[in-house]
Amino acid sequence: MRVLLVEDDEPVAQSLRRGLSRYGFEVAWVMTGAAALEHCEPYDVVLLDLGLPDTDGLDVCRAMRERGTVPIIVISARSDETDRVVGLELGADDYVSKPFGVREVIARIRAVMRRAQARPIGAEAEKGPDRYGPHLTIDRKAARVYLGGEEVALAPKEYDLLAFLAEEPGALISREQIMEAVWDANWFGPTKTLDVHVAALRRKLKEAIIIDAVRGVGFRLEVVPGGSGDDAP
C-alpha cells in the first residue's frame, strides 16, 4: 500500500516511515503543502499534518478532497475539538492527535481503507459486519465474533488477534508484527502468550478458520472454504 506522508517534523516523519515500512507500506514523504499538491506519483492514502511551514494543512485537505476520494488521515498536534470537526467537514476520513504510536496509525489506515474499498458507488448504507467464508462473521464495530450465527465468547486479546490476522487472509505475518500490533510495541518478553492465544482461536473457531504456523516466521490465517461472504447483508 502506498502512503503519501505530509509532515515537516523530520523525527516524526522518519519514525513513521520506519514503522510503516516494517509492515510493507511504501511511504513517499514531503514536507510542505505545495509539495503534497504537486506530488505526481500514485498513492492509496494520505497522512497529513496540519502544521505545515508554507500553508495550513486544512487548506491542503480541502484541495486534495476536491481532486478525488483518496482517504486522508489528519495527524496533528492540534487536539482542539474545533480543528477535528473542521478537518472532518473538509473531507478528512480520520483524525489522529500527536503523540501517537505507529500501531494506532496502521490501525487507522486499515480502517479507512476497509471503508473506502467497501463503499459502493452511490450507496449511503454503512458497511456491516465482515463475513469470512460461510461460517465466520466479525463485527468490528461491536467487537463481536459469530460462528454460524451464534456469538463466540473470546477473551479481549483473542479477539484482537483474530481481527488482526483476518485483515489479510492468506498473508504470512511475522511473530514480531503480531506482538507489536496486538500486544505492545515495546514488548520484549517471551512470545509464548501468542501461541496460547492462537491455540485458543484454533479450538474455538476450527469450523471456520485454519491458522498455520510457519516455523521461525509467524502465522497465516486461512478461511475454511465452502461458501462466500459476499452476500452478507
GUVEX-893318 format. One line per 5 residues: their letters; for each residue x, y, z of N, C-alpha, C. Coordinates in nm, 2 decimals, m for minus. Each point is the difference from the previous one (the first is absolute). Layout:
<sites>
a) X Y Z X Y Z X Y Z  ...
</sites>
This chain:
<sites>
mrvll) 0.08 m0.12 0.00 m0.08 0.12 0.00 0.09 0.12 0.00  m0.04 0.10 m0.08 0.08 0.12 m0.02 m0.05 0.12 0.09  0.08 0.06 0.08 m0.04 0.10 0.09 0.08 0.13 m0.04  m0.08 0.11 m0.01 0.06 0.13 m0.01 0.00 0.07 0.14  0.12 0.02 0.05 0.02 0.06 0.13 0.03 0.14 m0.01
vedde) m0.08 0.09 0.05 0.02 0.15 m0.01 0.03 0.04 0.14  0.13 0.02 0.04 0.04 0.03 0.13 0.14 0.07 0.00  0.00 0.12 0.07 0.13 0.08 m0.01 0.09 m0.03 0.12  m0.05 m0.08 0.10 0.08 m0.03 0.11 0.08 m0.13 m0.03  0.13 0.02 m0.03 0.08 m0.11 m0.05 0.01 m0.12 0.10
pvaqs) 0.02 0.01 0.13 0.00 m0.12 0.09 m0.13 m0.07 m0.01  m0.12 0.07 0.00 m0.13 m0.07 m0.01 m0.01 m0.07 m0.13  0.04 0.07 m0.11 m0.01 m0.06 m0.13 0.08 m0.13 m0.01  0.13 0.01 0.04 0.09 m0.12 m0.01 m0.05 m0.11 0.08  m0.06 0.03 0.12 m0.05 m0.11 0.09 m0.12 m0.07 m0.07
lrrgl) m0.09 0.08 m0.06 m0.11 m0.06 m0.07 0.04 m0.08 m0.12  0.10 0.06 m0.08 0.05 m0.08 m0.12 0.05 m0.13 0.04  0.08 m0.01 0.11 0.06 m0.12 0.04 m0.11 m0.10 0.05  m0.09 0.05 0.08 m0.10 m0.09 0.05 m0.10 m0.05 m0.11  m0.04 0.09 m0.09 m0.09 m0.05 m0.11 0.08 m0.09 m0.09
srygf) 0.12 0.03 m0.03 0.08 m0.09 m0.09 0.01 m0.14 0.05  0.01 m0.02 0.13 0.01 m0.13 0.07 m0.13 m0.08 m0.04  m0.11 0.07 m0.02 m0.12 m0.07 m0.03 m0.03 m0.01 m0.15  0.09 0.03 m0.08 m0.01 m0.01 m0.14 m0.06 0.12 m0.08  m0.02 0.11 0.08 m0.05 0.12 m0.07 0.12 0.07 m0.08
evawv) m0.04 0.06 m0.11 0.10 0.08 m0.08 m0.03 0.15 0.04  0.09 0.07 0.05 m0.02 0.13 0.05 0.07 0.11 m0.08  m0.07 0.09 m0.06 0.06 0.12 m0.06 m0.02 0.12 0.09  0.11 0.06 0.03 0.00 0.11 0.11 0.02 0.13 m0.07  m0.08 0.10 0.03 0.02 0.14 m0.04 m0.02 0.09 0.13
mtgaa) 0.06 0.12 0.00 0.00 0.08 0.12 m0.09 0.12 m0.01  m0.06 0.03 m0.12 m0.08 0.12 m0.01 m0.13 m0.03 m0.07  m0.10 0.09 0.02 m0.13 m0.02 m0.07 0.02 0.01 m0.15  0.08 0.09 m0.05 0.02 0.02 m0.14 0.06 m0.13 m0.06  0.09 m0.06 0.07 0.06 m0.13 m0.06 m0.10 m0.11 0.00
alehc) m0.09 0.00 0.10 m0.11 m0.10 0.00 m0.09 0.01 m0.11  m0.04 0.13 m0.03 m0.09 0.02 m0.11 0.06 m0.02 m0.14  0.14 0.01 m0.01 0.07 m0.02 m0.12 0.05 m0.14 m0.02  m0.02 m0.08 0.10 0.05 m0.14 0.00 m0.08 m0.08 m0.11  0.08 m0.06 m0.10 m0.06 m0.06 m0.11 m0.01 m0.15 0.01
epydv) 0.08 m0.06 0.08 m0.01 m0.15 0.01 m0.13 m0.04 0.07  m0.06 m0.12 m0.04 m0.12 m0.04 0.06 0.01 m0.04 0.14  m0.10 0.01 0.08 0.00 m0.04 0.14 m0.14 m0.04 0.04  m0.01 m0.08 0.10 m0.13 m0.06 0.05 m0.06 0.07 0.12  0.08 0.07 0.08 m0.05 0.06 0.12 0.10 0.12 0.03
vlldl) m0.05 0.10 0.06 0.08 0.12 0.04 0.00 0.01 0.15  0.12 0.02 0.06 0.02 0.04 0.13 0.04 0.15 0.00  m0.09 0.08 0.05 0.02 0.15 m0.01 0.01 0.07 0.13  0.12 0.06 0.02 0.02 0.09 0.12 m0.07 0.14 m0.03  m0.05 0.06 0.10 m0.07 0.13 m0.02 0.10 0.11 0.01
glpdt) 0.11 m0.01 0.08 0.09 0.11 0.03 0.11 0.00 m0.10  m0.03 0.03 m0.13 0.11 0.00 m0.10 0.06 0.14 m0.01  0.12 0.01 m0.05 0.07 0.13 0.00 m0.05 0.10 m0.10  m0.06 m0.05 m0.11 m0.04 0.09 m0.11 m0.15 0.03 0.00  m0.08 m0.08 0.06 m0.15 0.02 m0.01 m0.06 m0.09 0.11
dgldv) m0.13 0.04 0.03 m0.07 m0.08 0.09 m0.04 m0.14 m0.06  0.02 m0.10 0.08 m0.03 m0.13 m0.05 m0.15 m0.02 m0.03  m0.09 0.08 0.06 m0.14 m0.01 m0.03 m0.02 0.04 m0.14  0.07 0.10 m0.05 m0.01 0.05 m0.14 0.04 m0.11 m0.10  0.11 m0.08 0.04 0.05 m0.11 m0.08 m0.11 m0.11 0.00
cramr) m0.06 m0.02 0.11 m0.10 m0.10 0.01 m0.12 0.03 m0.09  m0.04 0.12 0.00 m0.11 0.05 m0.09 0.04 m0.02 m0.14  0.12 0.04 m0.04 0.04 m0.01 m0.14 0.01 m0.15 m0.05  0.05 m0.08 0.09 0.01 m0.14 m0.03 m0.14 m0.07 m0.02  m0.09 0.04 0.09 m0.13 m0.06 m0.01 m0.07 0.05 m0.13
ergtv) 0.02 0.12 m0.04 m0.06 0.05 m0.13 0.05 m0.08 m0.12  0.12 m0.05 0.02 0.07 m0.08 m0.12 m0.05 m0.14 m0.01  m0.04 m0.06 0.12 m0.03 m0.14 m0.01 m0.05 m0.06 0.13  0.00 m0.13 0.01 m0.06 m0.07 0.12 0.10 m0.08 0.08  0.13 0.02 m0.03 0.10 m0.07 0.07 m0.01 0.03 0.15
piivi) 0.00 m0.11 0.09 m0.02 0.03 0.14 0.11 0.09 0.06  m0.04 0.09 0.09 0.09 0.09 0.06 m0.01 m0.01 0.15  0.11 m0.03 0.07 0.01 0.00 0.15 0.08 0.11 0.04  m0.06 0.09 0.08 0.07 0.12 0.06 0.08 m0.05 0.12  0.13 0.04 0.00 0.08 m0.03 0.12 0.05 0.14 0.05
sarsd) m0.04 0.03 0.12 0.03 0.14 0.05 0.02 0.01 0.15  0.08 0.10 0.04 0.01 0.03 0.14 m0.12 0.08 0.05  m0.08 0.05 m0.10 m0.12 0.07 0.04 m0.11 m0.09 0.05  m0.03 0.00 0.13 m0.09 m0.09 0.05 m0.14 0.07 0.03  m0.01 0.13 m0.04 m0.12 0.07 0.03 m0.12 m0.06 m0.08
etdrv) m0.11 m0.01 0.06 m0.12 m0.06 m0.07 m0.03 0.07 m0.13  0.01 0.13 0.00 m0.03 0.08 m0.12 0.08 m0.04 m0.12  0.13 m0.02 0.02 0.09 m0.05 m0.11 m0.05 m0.14 m0.05  m0.03 m0.08 0.09 m0.05 m0.14 m0.04 m0.12 0.01 m0.08  m0.10 0.08 0.04 m0.13 0.02 m0.07 0.03 0.06 m0.13
vglel) 0.08 0.11 m0.01 0.02 0.06 m0.13 0.07 m0.09 m0.09  0.10 m0.08 0.05 0.07 m0.09 m0.09 m0.09 m0.11 m0.06  m0.09 m0.05 0.08 m0.09 m0.10 m0.05 m0.10 0.06 m0.09  m0.04 0.12 0.03 m0.10 0.06 m0.09 0.06 0.04 m0.14  0.13 0.02 0.00 0.07 0.03 m0.13 0.03 m0.12 m0.08
gaddy) m0.02 m0.12 0.06 0.01 m0.12 m0.08 0.10 m0.10 0.06  0.06 0.03 0.11 0.09 m0.10 0.06 m0.08 m0.13 0.04  0.06 m0.11 m0.01 m0.07 m0.13 0.04 0.03 m0.03 0.15  0.10 0.05 0.05 0.03 m0.03 0.15 0.10 0.11 0.05  0.02 0.00 0.13 0.08 0.10 0.06 0.07 m0.06 0.12
vskpf) 0.14 0.01 0.00 0.08 m0.06 0.10 0.08 0.11 0.07  m0.01 0.01 0.13 0.07 0.11 0.07 0.14 m0.05 0.05  0.10 0.09 m0.02 0.13 m0.03 0.05 0.00 0.02 0.15  0.08 m0.08 0.08 0.09 m0.11 m0.05 m0.09 m0.13 m0.03  0.05 m0.08 m0.09 m0.07 m0.12 m0.03 0.11 m0.11 m0.03
gvrev) m0.05 m0.13 0.00 0.09 m0.11 m0.03 m0.02 m0.05 m0.14  0.10 m0.06 m0.06 m0.02 m0.06 m0.13 m0.11 m0.09 m0.01  m0.02 m0.08 0.11 m0.11 m0.10 0.00 m0.13 0.07 m0.03  m0.02 0.11 0.07 m0.13 0.07 m0.01 m0.02 0.05 m0.15  0.11 0.06 m0.05 m0.01 0.05 m0.14 m0.03 m0.11 m0.10
iarir) 0.06 m0.12 0.02 m0.03 m0.11 m0.09 m0.14 m0.05 0.01  m0.05 0.00 0.13 m0.14 m0.04 0.02 m0.09 0.10 m0.07  0.03 0.13 0.01 m0.09 0.10 m0.07 0.01 m0.02 m0.15  0.12 m0.02 m0.05 0.01 m0.02 m0.15 m0.08 m0.12 m0.04  0.01 m0.11 0.07 m0.08 m0.12 m0.04 m0.15 0.03 0.01
avmrr) m0.04 0.07 0.10 m0.14 0.03 0.02 m0.05 0.08 m0.12  0.07 0.11 m0.03 m0.06 0.09 m0.11 0.01 m0.07 m0.13  0.10 m0.09 m0.02 0.01 m0.07 m0.13 m0.11 m0.10 m0.01  m0.04 m0.07 0.11 m0.11 m0.09 0.00 m0.13 0.07 m0.04  m0.02 0.12 0.06 m0.12 0.08 m0.03 0.00 0.04 m0.15
aqarp) 0.12 0.05 m0.05 0.01 0.04 m0.13 m0.03 m0.11 m0.11  0.06 m0.11 0.03 m0.01 m0.11 m0.10 m0.14 m0.06 0.01  m0.07 0.01 0.11 m0.13 m0.06 0.01 m0.11 0.10 m0.03  0.03 0.12 m0.04 m0.10 0.10 m0.02 m0.06 m0.01 m0.14  m0.12 m0.05 m0.02 m0.06 m0.01 m0.13 m0.02 0.14 m0.06
igaea) 0.02 0.01 m0.13 m0.03 0.13 m0.07 m0.15 0.03 0.01  m0.03 0.12 0.05 m0.14 0.05 0.01 m0.07 m0.06 0.12  0.06 m0.08 0.08 m0.07 m0.06 0.12 0.03 0.08 0.12  m0.09 0.01 0.09 0.02 0.07 0.12 m0.01 m0.09 0.13  m0.03 m0.12 m0.02 m0.01 m0.09 0.11 0.14 m0.03 0.06
ekgpd) 0.01 m0.01 0.13 0.13 m0.02 0.06 0.04 m0.15 m0.01  0.13 m0.03 m0.01 0.04 m0.14 m0.01 m0.03 m0.07 0.12  m0.05 m0.12 m0.01 m0.03 m0.09 0.11 0.11 m0.08 0.04  m0.03 m0.11 0.08 0.11 m0.09 0.05 0.07 m0.07 m0.12  0.12 m0.04 0.02 0.08 m0.07 m0.10 m0.02 m0.15 0.01
rygph) m0.03 m0.06 m0.12 m0.02 m0.14 m0.01 0.12 m0.07 m0.06  0.04 m0.11 0.06 0.11 m0.08 m0.04 m0.04 m0.14 m0.03  m0.03 m0.03 m0.13 m0.05 m0.13 m0.03 m0.14 m0.02 0.05  m0.05 m0.12 0.00 m0.14 m0.03 0.04 m0.03 0.00 0.15  0.10 0.01 0.08 m0.02 m0.02 0.14 0.03 0.12 0.09
ltidr) 0.11 0.07 m0.03 0.05 0.10 0.10 m0.04 0.14 m0.04  m0.05 0.07 0.10 m0.03 0.15 m0.01 0.07 0.07 0.11  0.07 0.11 m0.04 0.07 0.09 0.10 m0.07 0.13 m0.01  m0.06 0.04 0.11 m0.06 0.14 0.01 0.10 0.09 0.07  0.08 0.07 m0.08 0.11 0.08 0.06 m0.06 0.12 0.07
kaarv) m0.11 0.05 m0.04 m0.06 0.11 0.07 m0.04 m0.03 0.14  m0.06 m0.12 0.02 m0.04 m0.05 0.13 0.10 m0.09 0.07  0.11 m0.03 m0.07 0.11 m0.09 0.05 m0.07 m0.13 0.04  m0.07 m0.06 m0.09 m0.07 m0.13 0.03 0.03 m0.10 m0.12  0.00 m0.13 0.03 0.03 m0.10 m0.10 m0.11 m0.10 0.01
ylgge) m0.05 m0.04 m0.12 m0.11 m0.10 m0.01 0.05 m0.12 m0.09  m0.04 m0.11 0.05 0.03 m0.13 m0.08 m0.13 m0.06 m0.03  m0.04 m0.01 m0.13 m0.12 m0.06 m0.04 m0.12 0.08 0.07  0.01 0.13 0.02 m0.11 0.08 0.05 0.00 0.01 0.15  0.08 m0.09 0.07 0.01 0.00 0.14 0.12 0.08 0.05
evala) m0.01 0.09 0.10 0.11 0.07 0.05 0.10 m0.09 0.07  0.13 0.03 m0.03 0.11 m0.08 0.07 0.06 0.09 0.11  0.02 m0.06 0.11 0.06 0.08 0.11 0.15 m0.01 m0.01  0.06 0.12 m0.03 0.14 0.01 m0.01 0.05 0.09 0.10  0.12 m0.03 0.05 0.07 0.10 0.09 0.04 0.12 m0.08
pkeyd) 0.02 0.11 0.06 0.04 0.12 m0.07 0.12 m0.01 m0.10  0.10 m0.07 0.05 0.12 m0.01 m0.09 m0.02 m0.11 m0.10  m0.09 m0.10 0.02 m0.04 m0.09 m0.10 m0.07 0.07 m0.11  m0.09 0.09 0.03 m0.07 0.08 m0.10 0.10 0.09 m0.08  0.09 0.07 0.07 0.09 0.08 m0.06 0.09 m0.07 m0.10
llafl) 0.04 m0.12 0.04 0.09 m0.08 m0.08 m0.08 m0.05 m0.13  m0.12 m0.05 0.02 m0.08 m0.04 m0.11 m0.03 0.11 m0.10  m0.04 0.12 0.05 m0.02 0.11 m0.08 0.12 0.05 m0.08  0.12 m0.01 0.06 0.12 0.04 m0.07 0.04 m0.10 m0.11  m0.01 m0.13 0.03 0.04 m0.10 m0.10 m0.10 0.00 m0.11
aeepg) m0.13 0.02 0.03 m0.10 0.00 m0.11 0.00 0.12 m0.09  0.08 0.10 0.04 0.02 0.12 m0.09 0.04 m0.05 m0.14  0.09 m0.10 m0.01 0.06 m0.04 m0.12 0.00 m0.16 0.00  m0.11 m0.06 m0.03 0.00 m0.15 0.00 0.10 m0.05 m0.10  0.08 m0.10 0.03 0.09 m0.06 m0.09 0.14 0.07 0.01
alisr) 0.01 0.11 0.07 0.13 0.07 0.01 0.08 m0.06 0.12  0.13 m0.01 m0.03 0.09 m0.05 0.11 0.04 0.12 0.08  m0.03 0.00 0.13 0.03 0.11 0.09 0.10 m0.05 0.11  0.11 0.08 0.02 0.10 m0.04 0.09 m0.04 0.01 0.14  0.06 m0.08 0.09 m0.03 0.01 0.14 0.02 0.14 0.06
eqime) 0.11 0.06 m0.05 0.03 0.14 0.04 m0.11 0.10 m0.03  m0.05 m0.01 m0.12 m0.11 0.08 m0.05 m0.12 m0.02 0.09  m0.03 m0.12 0.02 m0.12 m0.04 0.08 0.01 0.05 0.15  0.12 m0.02 0.06 0.02 0.04 0.13 m0.01 0.16 0.01  0.05 0.07 m0.09 0.00 0.14 0.00 m0.14 0.05 m0.02
avwda) m0.08 m0.06 m0.09 m0.13 0.05 m0.03 m0.10 m0.03 0.11  0.01 m0.13 0.05 m0.11 m0.04 0.09 0.04 0.02 0.15  0.13 m0.01 0.03 0.04 0.02 0.14 0.06 0.14 0.02  0.13 0.02 m0.03 0.05 0.13 0.03 0.13 0.02 m0.09  0.02 0.12 m0.04 0.12 0.03 m0.09 0.13 m0.03 0.08
nwfgp) m0.01 0.01 0.13 0.12 m0.01 0.08 0.01 m0.14 0.07  m0.07 m0.10 m0.05 0.00 m0.13 0.06 0.13 m0.07 m0.02  0.07 m0.03 0.11 0.13 m0.07 m0.02 0.00 m0.13 0.07  m0.11 m0.05 0.05 m0.01 m0.12 0.07 m0.01 m0.12 m0.09  m0.02 m0.12 0.05 m0.02 m0.12 m0.09 m0.13 0.01 m0.07
tktld) m0.01 m0.06 m0.12 m0.12 0.01 m0.08 m0.09 m0.13 0.02  0.03 m0.07 0.10 m0.08 m0.12 0.03 m0.15 0.03 0.01  m0.03 0.12 0.05 m0.14 0.04 0.02 m0.07 0.00 m0.14  0.07 0.03 m0.11 m0.06 0.00 m0.13 m0.04 m0.14 m0.04  0.08 m0.10 0.03 m0.03 m0.13 m0.03 m0.13 m0.05 0.08
vhvaa) m0.01 0.04 0.12 m0.11 m0.03 0.08 m0.13 0.06 m0.06  0.00 0.12 m0.04 m0.11 0.06 m0.06 m0.04 m0.06 m0.14  0.10 m0.03 m0.08 m0.02 m0.07 m0.12 m0.07 m0.13 0.02  0.05 m0.08 0.10 m0.06 m0.13 0.03 m0.15 0.02 0.04  m0.03 0.11 0.07 m0.14 0.02 0.05 m0.09 0.03 m0.12
lrrkl) 0.05 0.08 m0.10 m0.08 0.03 m0.12 m0.02 m0.12 m0.08  0.11 m0.08 m0.02 m0.02 m0.13 m0.07 m0.11 m0.08 0.06  0.00 m0.01 0.13 m0.10 m0.09 0.07 m0.14 0.06 m0.02  m0.02 0.13 0.02 m0.13 0.06 0.00 m0.06 0.02 m0.14  0.09 0.01 m0.10 m0.04 0.04 m0.14 0.04 m0.10 m0.10
keaii) 0.02 m0.13 0.04 0.05 m0.10 m0.09 m0.09 m0.02 m0.12  m0.13 0.02 0.01 m0.09 m0.02 m0.11 0.02 0.11 m0.11  0.06 0.11 0.04 0.00 0.12 m0.09 0.14 0.04 m0.06  0.10 m0.02 0.08 0.13 0.04 m0.04 0.11 m0.10 0.03  0.11 0.02 m0.06 0.12 m0.08 0.02 0.11 0.10 0.03
idavr) 0.08 m0.02 0.10 0.11 0.09 0.03 0.13 m0.08 m0.01  0.07 0.01 m0.11 0.12 m0.07 m0.02 0.12 0.07 0.06  0.08 m0.08 0.07 0.13 0.05 0.05 0.11 m0.02 m0.10  0.08 0.10 m0.03 0.11 m0.02 m0.09 0.13 0.01 0.09  0.06 m0.11 0.02 0.11 0.00 0.10 0.11 0.11 m0.02
gvgfr) 0.03 0.07 0.10 0.10 0.10 0.00 m0.05 0.13 m0.06  m0.12 0.01 m0.05 m0.05 0.12 m0.06 m0.12 0.05 0.07  m0.12 m0.06 m0.01 m0.12 0.05 0.06 m0.12 m0.09 m0.03  m0.11 0.07 m0.03 m0.13 m0.07 m0.02 m0.07 0.05 m0.12  m0.08 m0.09 m0.06 m0.09 0.03 m0.11 m0.14 m0.05 0.02
levvp) m0.10 0.09 m0.01 m0.14 m0.04 0.02 m0.06 m0.03 m0.13  m0.06 m0.11 m0.01 m0.08 m0.04 m0.12 m0.14 m0.02 0.03  m0.09 0.04 m0.08 m0.15 m0.02 0.02 m0.03 m0.14 m0.06  m0.08 m0.08 0.08 m0.04 m0.13 m0.04 m0.10 0.02 m0.12  0.03 m0.06 m0.11 m0.09 0.02 m0.12 m0.13 m0.07 0.01
ggsgd) m0.09 0.04 m0.09 m0.13 m0.06 0.00 m0.11 0.10 m0.02  0.03 0.13 m0.02 m0.10 0.10 m0.03 0.07 0.13 m0.01  m0.08 0.10 m0.02 0.05 0.14 m0.01 m0.08 0.09 0.09  0.07 0.10 0.05 m0.07 0.10 0.09 m0.05 0.12 m0.08  0.01 m0.01 m0.14 m0.03 0.12 m0.07 m0.15 0.04 0.00
dap) m0.09 m0.10 0.04 m0.14 0.02 0.00 m0.05 0.04 0.14  0.10 0.03 0.09 m0.04 0.04 0.14 m0.06 0.13 m0.01  m0.10 0.02 0.09 m0.07 0.13 0.00 0.09 0.11 0.05
</sites>
